[in-house]
């Protein structure tokens, strides 16, 4: 029998509910050979009036830089100085859709499980769960842990 690293993927929008989901994901690190990957999907910058290609690249780089700063702040806020023994890996991707960006990452990384918050910062929320969460429940091929928005850990 061959043992593989079990990746626990936590997709975040840096919301309070995502922070609760990160705590749950961290609690799952007791699973042997597990590691935590924290993923954030940035919206692709919209280009108005067809600026030059250099401007588009600069906008994308700025978006990634801003998200990296938010990711570091998020991790510091969630863990303080007590990061888990298995230090989380950080990944930031640009995509036109958060749901599709997460799904692409899931297909690329092939995680053992995905841990997400039920609702986040989305302006348009479904009555029962966030639209990204709802789409993921229909497409994800691995266990999906959904942390309800009312959970206080």
N, CA, C and O of each residue as an XYZ file, in Angstrom:
612
protein
N       0.848     -1.174      0.000
C       0.000      0.000      0.000
C       0.892      1.236      0.000
O       1.829      1.338      0.792
N       0.595      2.161     -0.886
C       1.368      3.386     -1.012
C       0.635      4.522     -0.304
O      -0.571      4.693     -0.482
N       1.374      5.306      0.510
C       0.776      6.419      1.227
C       1.044      7.718      0.483
O       2.147      7.945     -0.013
N       0.043      8.552      0.412
C       0.149      9.830     -0.272
C      -0.133     10.964      0.709
O      -0.813     10.781      1.720
N       0.396     12.116      0.392
C       0.066     13.297      1.178
C      -1.399     13.631      0.947
O      -1.881     13.627     -0.186
N      -2.087     13.915      2.021
C      -3.505     14.269      1.937
C      -3.618     15.785      2.052
O      -3.399     16.360      3.118
N      -3.960     16.414      0.944
C      -4.078     17.870      0.917
C      -5.474     18.275      1.378
O      -6.486     17.809      0.855
N      -5.491     19.148      2.364
C      -6.738     19.763      2.796
C      -6.731     21.167      2.198
O      -5.908     22.005      2.567
N      -7.640     21.410      1.288
C      -7.712     22.693      0.596
C      -8.755     23.575      1.277
O      -9.915     23.189      1.425
N      -8.329     24.750      1.683
C      -9.251     25.735      2.266
C      -9.336     26.908      1.298
O      -8.361     27.633      1.097
N     -10.511     27.087      0.702
C     -10.741     28.222     -0.192
C     -11.315     29.357      0.639
O     -12.260     29.157      1.402
N     -10.744     30.553      0.492
C     -11.143     31.666      1.330
C     -11.410     32.935      0.544
O     -10.814     33.180     -0.505
N     -12.327     33.739      1.079
C     -12.536     35.099      0.581
C     -12.184     36.100      1.689
O     -12.492     37.288      1.589
N     -11.535     35.597      2.743
C     -11.079     36.378      3.900
C     -12.219     36.866      4.788
O     -12.011     37.766      5.603
N     -13.407     36.304      4.656
C     -14.549     36.700      5.485
C     -14.451     36.041      6.869
O     -13.616     35.165      7.093
N     -15.315     36.476      7.785
C     -15.350     35.866      9.114
C     -15.727     34.401      9.041
O     -15.173     33.578      9.769
N     -16.669     34.067      8.167
C     -17.059     32.659      8.040
C     -15.923     31.829      7.457
O     -15.749     30.669      7.830
N     -15.154     32.411      6.549
C     -13.994     31.697      6.014
C     -12.978     31.437      7.120
O     -12.336     30.387      7.137
N     -12.827     32.388      8.045
C     -11.909     32.199      9.176
C     -12.368     31.029     10.047
O     -11.538     30.266     10.540
N     -13.680     30.882     10.243
C     -14.205     29.723     10.968
C     -13.874     28.434     10.223
O     -13.508     27.434     10.840
N     -14.002     28.455      8.903
C     -13.691     27.277      8.097
C     -12.201     26.952      8.174
O     -11.824     25.780      8.178
N     -11.354     27.972      8.234
C      -9.918     27.739      8.371
C      -9.603     27.039      9.689
O      -8.732     26.172      9.748
N     -10.308     27.417     10.731
C     -10.102     26.752     12.023
C     -10.474     25.272     11.929
O      -9.774     24.420     12.475
N     -11.562     24.968     11.245
C     -11.967     23.573     11.043
C     -10.907     22.837     10.218
O     -10.531     21.712     10.545
N     -10.432     23.474      9.154
C      -9.408     22.856      8.310
C      -8.147     22.563      9.116
O      -7.528     21.512      8.948
N      -7.774     23.484      9.981
C      -6.592     23.309     10.819
C      -6.785     22.139     11.780
O      -5.854     21.371     12.024
N      -7.987     22.005     12.321
C      -8.273     20.880     13.212
C      -8.128     19.538     12.502
O      -7.867     18.521     13.143
N      -8.295     19.533     11.189
C      -8.190     18.291     10.416
C      -6.745     17.892     10.112
O      -6.503     16.828      9.541
N      -5.792     18.734     10.487
C      -4.385     18.424     10.214
C      -3.864     17.251     11.048
O      -2.723     16.827     10.868
N      -4.688     16.725     11.956
C      -4.281     15.526     12.698
C      -4.307     14.289     11.797
O      -3.764     13.248     12.166
N      -4.918     14.389     10.652
C      -4.946     13.269      9.709
C      -3.510     13.004      9.257
O      -2.834     13.924      8.798
N      -3.036     11.772      9.377
C      -1.643     11.476      8.998
C      -1.329     11.908      7.560
O      -2.149     11.762      6.654
N      -0.137     12.436      7.384
C       0.381     12.877      6.076
C      -0.460     13.977      5.446
O      -0.521     14.081      4.221
N      -1.103     14.794      6.259
C      -1.927     15.861      5.688
C      -1.152     17.173      5.658
O      -0.226     17.399      6.437
N      -1.563     18.015      4.739
C      -1.020     19.372      4.671
C      -2.139     20.308      4.231
O      -3.092     19.900      3.566
N      -1.999     21.563      4.617
C      -3.040     22.554      4.377
C      -2.611     23.518      3.277
O      -1.517     24.082      3.314
N      -3.489     23.693      2.304
C      -3.285     24.683      1.247
C      -4.427     25.684      1.356
O      -5.601     25.316      1.303
N      -4.065     26.961      1.510
C      -5.062     28.032      1.585
C      -5.104     28.721      0.226
O      -4.095     29.234     -0.256
N      -6.274     28.723     -0.378
C      -6.463     29.246     -1.734
C      -7.357     30.473     -1.711
O      -8.387     30.497     -1.038
N      -6.948     31.487     -2.454
C      -7.814     32.647     -2.683
C      -7.874     32.893     -4.187
O      -6.848     32.915     -4.867
N      -9.078     33.075     -4.688
C      -9.268     33.364     -6.110
C      -9.606     34.846     -6.255
O     -10.605     35.324     -5.717
N      -8.757     35.564     -6.989
C      -8.976     36.988     -7.272
C      -9.733     37.126     -8.574
O      -9.517     36.368     -9.520
N     -10.614     38.094     -8.610
C     -11.273     38.412     -9.877
C     -10.243     38.970    -10.844
O      -9.358     39.734    -10.459
N     -10.370     38.581    -12.098
C      -9.528     39.192    -13.119
C      -9.896     40.660    -13.225
O     -11.081     40.995    -13.206
N      -8.913     41.547    -13.337
C      -9.255     42.966    -13.486
C      -9.968     43.188    -14.811
O      -9.608     42.602    -15.832
N     -10.980     44.038    -14.780
C     -11.676     44.377    -16.016
C     -10.937     45.522    -16.691
O     -10.511     46.476    -16.040
N     -10.795     45.415    -17.973
C     -10.065     46.405    -18.743
C     -11.071     47.230    -19.539
O     -11.790     46.707    -20.390
N     -11.110     48.513    -19.250
C     -12.017     49.416    -19.953
C     -11.202     50.218    -20.967
O     -10.064     50.598    -20.692
N     -11.773     50.467    -22.111
C     -11.135     51.242    -23.184
C      -9.875     50.580    -23.742
O      -8.994     51.269    -24.257
N      -9.782     49.269    -23.646
C      -8.688     48.490    -24.239
C      -7.300     49.071    -23.985
O      -6.629     49.482    -24.932
N      -6.855     49.116    -22.731
C      -5.505     49.618    -22.478
C      -4.457     48.663    -23.043
O      -4.778     47.561    -23.487
N      -3.240     49.091    -23.020
C      -2.140     48.292    -23.555
C      -1.973     47.014    -22.750
O      -2.406     46.923    -21.601
N      -1.339     46.030    -23.371
C      -1.093     44.752    -22.709
C      -0.264     44.942    -21.447
O      -0.463     44.236    -20.458
N       0.672     45.899    -21.476
C       1.503     46.152    -20.295
C       0.644     46.612    -19.117
O       0.899     46.252    -17.968
N      -0.390     47.425    -19.426
C      -1.286     47.898    -18.375
C      -2.072     46.734    -17.766
O      -2.272     46.690    -16.552
N      -2.516     45.797    -18.599
C      -3.261     44.636    -18.113
C      -2.390     43.787    -17.200
O      -2.850     43.330    -16.154
N      -1.144     43.572    -17.585
C      -0.218     42.794    -16.764
C       0.035     43.503    -15.441
O       0.080     42.862    -14.390
N       0.200     44.820    -15.486
C       0.420     45.591    -14.260
C      -0.793     45.491    -13.335
O      -0.638     45.360    -12.120
N      -2.000     45.553    -13.905
C      -3.214     45.416    -13.095
C      -3.298     44.042    -12.444
O      -3.660     43.930    -11.273
N      -2.967     42.999    -13.196
C      -2.985     41.641    -12.650
C      -1.956     41.494    -11.535
O      -2.248     40.917    -10.488
N      -0.754     42.015    -11.761
C       0.289     41.935    -10.737
C      -0.114     42.680     -9.473
O       0.163     42.215     -8.367
N      -0.766     43.831     -9.622
C      -1.228     44.589     -8.462
C      -2.314     43.824     -7.718
O      -2.335     43.807     -6.487
N      -3.211     43.194     -8.461
C      -4.283     42.396     -7.847
C      -3.687     41.253     -7.026
O      -4.147     40.981     -5.916
N      -2.670     40.586     -7.564
C      -2.018     39.484     -6.843
C      -1.276     40.007     -5.615
O      -1.313     39.390     -4.551
N      -0.608     41.140     -5.768
C       0.111     41.731     -4.635
C      -0.858     42.078     -3.501
O      -0.588     41.776     -2.338
N      -1.983     42.710     -3.838
C      -2.983     43.074     -2.832
C      -3.550     41.827     -2.139
O      -3.730     41.808     -0.921
N      -3.828     40.792     -2.936
C      -4.372     39.552     -2.371
C      -3.348     38.864     -1.478
O      -3.713     38.278     -0.459
N      -2.085     38.927     -1.842
C      -1.035     38.334     -1.012
C      -0.967     39.040      0.337
O      -0.821     38.388      1.371
N      -1.071     40.354      0.335
C      -1.082     41.112      1.586
C      -2.300     40.742      2.439
O      -2.185     40.585      3.655
N      -3.469     40.603      1.799
C      -4.673     40.208      2.519
C      -4.528     38.789      3.078
O      -4.958     38.510      4.198
N      -3.922     37.901      2.292
C      -3.723     36.515      2.725
C      -2.833     36.478      3.966
O      -3.145     35.784      4.934
N      -1.736     37.218      3.942
C      -0.829     37.244      5.092
C      -1.526     37.806      6.331
O      -1.346     37.292      7.435
N      -2.319     38.855      6.147
C      -3.068     39.451      7.256
C      -4.105     38.460      7.788
O      -4.282     38.331      9.000
N      -4.785     37.766      6.885
C      -5.801     36.764      7.236
C      -5.186     35.643      8.074
O      -5.738     35.245      9.101
N      -4.045     35.145      7.625
C      -3.379     34.060      8.352
C      -2.917     34.547      9.725
O      -3.075     33.847     10.725
N      -2.356     35.732      9.764
C      -1.904     36.302     11.036
C      -3.093     36.498     11.981
O      -2.992     36.215     13.175
N      -4.210     36.979     11.447
C      -5.408     37.213     12.253
C      -5.976     35.887     12.775
O      -6.428     35.814     13.917
N      -5.954     34.852     11.949
C      -6.533     33.563     12.344
C      -5.636     32.793     13.309
O      -6.129     32.166     14.247
N      -4.318     32.835     13.083
C      -3.400     32.022     13.871
C      -2.597     32.819     14.889
O      -2.079     32.249     15.849
N      -2.488     34.124     14.693
C      -1.606     34.910     15.553
C      -0.185     34.421     15.362
O       0.270     34.244     14.233
N       0.506     34.206     16.448
C       1.873     33.683     16.373
C       1.910     32.165     16.495
O       2.989     31.577     16.566
N       0.752     31.531     16.519
C       0.660     30.092     16.735
C       0.246     29.347     15.464
O      -0.746     28.618     15.471
N       0.995     29.524     14.379
C       0.670     28.790     13.157
C       0.741     27.295     13.430
O       1.548     26.854     14.248
N      -0.090     26.511     12.757
C      -0.064     25.072     12.991
C       1.306     24.489     12.633
O       2.071     25.078     11.869
N       1.592     23.323     13.203
C       2.881     22.673     12.950
C       3.083     22.464     11.457
O       4.169     22.713     10.934
N       2.054     22.014     10.778
C       2.128     21.906      9.324
C       1.793     23.290      8.767
O       0.624     23.611      8.551
N       2.814     24.099      8.538
C       2.608     25.476      8.078
C       1.821     25.457      6.772
O       2.169     24.725      5.846
N       0.764     26.257      6.698
C      -0.065     26.235      5.490
C       0.654     26.801      4.272
O       1.443     27.742      4.364
N       0.356     26.201      3.145
C       0.839     26.720      1.869
C      -0.196     27.716      1.369
O      -1.394     27.528      1.578
N       0.259     28.768      0.714
C      -0.649     29.800      0.221
C      -0.652     29.782     -1.309
O       0.390     29.655     -1.951
N      -1.832     29.911     -1.859
C      -1.948     29.976     -3.314
C      -2.979     31.033     -3.675
O      -4.085     31.061     -3.134
N      -2.594     31.896     -4.594
C      -3.489     32.940     -5.085
C      -3.563     32.804     -6.595
O      -2.536     32.745     -7.271
N      -4.777     32.754     -7.121
C      -4.961     32.627     -8.564
C      -5.911     33.711     -9.049
O      -6.774     34.181     -8.308
N      -5.738     34.094    -10.291
C      -6.650     35.030    -10.951
C      -7.621     34.231    -11.805
O      -7.219     33.323    -12.532
N      -8.889     34.570    -11.713
C      -9.891     33.878    -12.530
C     -11.103     34.787    -12.681
O     -11.332     35.665    -11.849
N     -11.863     34.583    -13.719
C     -13.059     35.405    -13.946
C     -14.206     35.019    -13.019
O     -15.150     35.789    -12.849
N     -14.131     33.823    -12.413
C     -15.192     33.340    -11.534
C     -14.573     32.658    -10.315
O     -13.759     31.747    -10.475
N     -14.941     33.078     -9.096
C     -14.398     32.402     -7.914
C     -14.685     30.898     -7.921
O     -13.804     30.091     -7.626
N     -15.914     30.531     -8.258
C     -16.296     29.117     -8.287
C     -15.433     28.333     -9.273
O     -14.916     27.267     -8.936
N     -15.276     28.857    -10.486
C     -14.489     28.144    -11.490
C     -13.008     28.133    -11.135
O     -12.309     27.163    -11.429
N     -12.521     29.199    -10.509
C     -11.134     29.232    -10.068
C     -10.859     28.184     -9.004
O      -9.822     27.522     -9.027
N     -11.801     28.034     -8.062
C     -11.664     27.011     -7.028
C     -11.736     25.626     -7.658
O     -10.937     24.749     -7.329
N     -12.681     25.431     -8.552
C     -12.830     24.132     -9.212
C     -11.587     23.776    -10.027
O     -11.153     22.624    -10.016
N     -11.013     24.743    -10.727
C      -9.762     24.493    -11.462
C      -8.652     24.061    -10.512
O      -7.896     23.138    -10.814
N      -8.554     24.728     -9.362
C      -7.530     24.379     -8.376
C      -7.777     22.973     -7.826
O      -6.833     22.204     -7.642
N      -9.029     22.638     -7.566
C      -9.359     21.298     -7.075
C      -8.945     20.249     -8.098
O      -8.356     19.230     -7.739
N      -9.246     20.490     -9.359
C      -8.881     19.525    -10.402
C      -7.372     19.412    -10.576
O      -6.867     18.339    -10.905
N      -6.649     20.502    -10.361
C      -5.186     20.512    -10.507
C      -4.497     19.881     -9.297
O      -3.564     19.093     -9.449
N      -4.966     20.234     -8.085
C      -4.311     19.791     -6.854
C      -4.764     18.395     -6.427
O      -3.997     17.656     -5.810
N      -5.989     18.036     -6.748
C      -6.596     16.767     -6.349
C      -6.544     16.590     -4.827
O      -5.895     15.668     -4.334
N      -7.229     17.477     -4.076
C      -7.153     17.416     -2.616
C      -7.899     16.221     -2.032
O      -8.772     15.630     -2.668
N      -7.531     15.894     -0.822
C      -8.205     14.858     -0.034
C      -9.591     15.362      0.366
O     -10.562     14.606      0.353
N      -9.672     16.649      0.722
C     -10.945     17.284      1.030
C     -10.825     18.793      0.878
O      -9.728     19.352      0.870
N     -11.976     19.435      0.756
C     -12.055     20.895      0.629
C     -12.882     21.410      1.801
O     -13.933     20.854      2.119
N     -12.400     22.479      2.445
C     -13.103     23.087      3.572
C     -13.386     24.544      3.226
O     -12.465     25.321      2.970
N     -14.666     24.908      3.221
C     -15.054     26.273      2.879
C     -16.130     26.765      3.839
O     -16.805     25.972      4.496
N     -16.280     28.080      3.908
C     -17.372     28.675      4.655
C     -18.625     28.667      3.803
O     -18.557     28.701      2.574
N     -19.769     28.622      4.465
C     -21.037     28.558      3.745
C     -21.335     29.835      2.978
O     -21.786     29.783      1.834
N     -21.086     30.976      3.597
C     -21.328     32.255      2.943
C     -20.148     33.157      3.199
O     -19.489     33.069      4.235
N     -19.889     34.029      2.238
C     -18.770     34.936      2.393
C     -19.148     36.361      2.081
O     -20.190     36.854      2.513
N     -18.285     37.024      1.320
C     -18.467     38.444      1.028
C     -19.335     38.712     -0.190
O     -19.519     39.873     -0.556
N     -19.868     37.698     -0.823
C     -20.639     37.884     -2.041
C     -21.813     38.826     -1.813
O     -22.500     38.741     -0.795
N     -22.037     39.727     -2.771
C     -23.170     40.648     -2.677
C     -24.486     39.946     -2.954
O     -25.530     40.325     -2.423
N     -24.427     38.923     -3.788
C     -25.636     38.179     -4.139
C     -25.543     36.819     -3.459
O     -24.706     35.988     -3.812
N     -26.418     36.606     -2.477
C     -26.383     35.354     -1.730
C     -27.679     34.588     -1.956
O     -28.767     35.162     -2.004
N     -27.529     33.279     -2.093
C     -28.715     32.438     -2.159
C     -29.342     32.396     -0.773
O     -28.695     32.742      0.216
N     -30.582     31.978     -0.701
C     -31.301     31.948      0.569
C     -30.649     31.006      1.570
O     -30.551     31.340      2.751
N     -30.206     29.847      1.129
C     -29.696     28.843      2.061
C     -28.176     28.836      2.129
O     -27.623     28.741      3.224
N     -27.494     28.932      1.024
C     -26.034     28.950      1.049
C     -25.513     29.843     -0.063
O     -26.236     30.152     -1.009
N     -24.268     30.254      0.050
C     -23.659     31.103     -0.955
C     -23.615     30.421     -2.312
O     -23.575     29.193     -2.393
N     -23.623     31.201     -3.363
C     -23.673     30.632     -4.714
C     -22.415     29.830     -5.042
O     -22.508     28.799     -5.708
N     -21.238     30.278     -4.591
C     -20.011     29.520     -4.843
C     -20.103     28.162     -4.164
O     -19.773     27.140     -4.765
N     -20.546     28.149     -2.927
C     -20.689     26.893     -2.182
C     -21.678     25.975     -2.885
O     -21.424     24.780     -3.039
N     -22.785     26.523     -3.301
C     -23.810     25.714     -3.980
C     -23.246     25.071     -5.247
O     -23.463     23.884     -5.489
N     -22.530     25.843     -6.049
C     -21.944     25.292     -7.277
C     -20.922     24.203     -6.969
O     -20.857     23.190     -7.666
N     -20.128     24.414     -5.926
C     -19.112     23.421     -5.584
C     -19.737     22.100     -5.145
O     -19.208     21.033     -5.457
N     -20.861     22.161     -4.422
C     -21.510     20.916     -3.981
C     -21.940     20.060     -5.171
O     -22.057     18.840     -5.055
N     -22.172     20.696     -6.300
C     -22.614     19.973     -7.485
C     -21.458     19.405     -8.307
O     -21.668     18.487     -9.100
N     -20.247     19.928     -8.138
C     -19.153     19.568     -9.035
C     -17.938     18.913     -8.379
O     -17.166     18.242     -9.064
N     -17.749     19.088     -7.078
C     -16.532     18.609     -6.428
C     -16.548     17.090     -6.330
O     -17.575     16.494     -6.004
N     -15.410     16.466     -6.612
C     -15.292     15.006     -6.620
C     -14.651     14.447     -5.344
O     -14.359     13.253     -5.274
N     -14.433     15.293     -4.343
C     -13.839     14.852     -3.082
C     -14.742     15.333     -1.947
O     -15.665     16.112     -2.186
N     -14.489     14.881     -0.714
C     -15.316     15.374      0.391
C     -15.249     16.899      0.500
O     -14.181     17.500      0.379
N     -16.398     17.501      0.727
C     -16.515     18.949      0.851
C     -17.089     19.263      2.223
O     -18.229     18.906      2.520
N     -16.302     19.931      3.061
C     -16.751     20.323      4.390
C     -17.215     21.765      4.297
O     -16.435     22.654      3.955
N     -18.488     21.996      4.601
C     -19.066     23.339      4.537
C     -19.344     23.795      5.963
O     -20.133     23.181      6.681
N     -18.691     24.876      6.361
C     -18.857     25.394      7.719
C     -19.974     26.431      7.677
O     -19.855     27.442      6.985
N     -21.062     26.188      8.416
C     -22.203     27.112      8.393
C     -21.809     28.512      8.870
O     -20.889     28.671      9.673
N     -22.510     29.507      8.369
C     -22.187     30.887      8.702
C     -22.484     31.246     10.145
O     -21.966     32.246     10.643
N     -23.300     30.464     10.831
C     -23.644     30.793     12.207
C     -22.727     30.108     13.214
O     -22.897     30.305     14.417
N     -21.771     29.317     12.767
C     -20.881     28.597     13.678
C     -19.883     29.582     14.287
O     -19.257     30.371     13.579
N     -19.752     29.521     15.578
C     -18.753     30.321     16.276
C     -17.849     29.364     17.025
O     -18.271     28.688     17.963
N     -16.587     29.318     16.593
C     -15.655     28.341     17.179
C     -14.809     28.965     18.254
O     -13.973     28.288     18.852
